Amino acid sequence: MQCLPKYELSSFRNLTQIAEENGFASTRSMNKVFNNIYGKNASDFYKELRS
């Protein structure tokens, strides 16, 4: 499985768009995988990058 590149999450797209572009059926399914890899959900990570 390929991890989401950092530039994907730091872009101005929303998490739904990022999930779809990376082959996930939903943001929820992306968050599950993201949490397993990074230990936090994508929206928390996304908020940290944007602040």
Secondary structure, 3 states (H helix, E strand, C coil): CCCCCHHHHHCCCCHHHHHHHCCCCCHHHHHHHHHHHHCCCHHHHHHHHHC
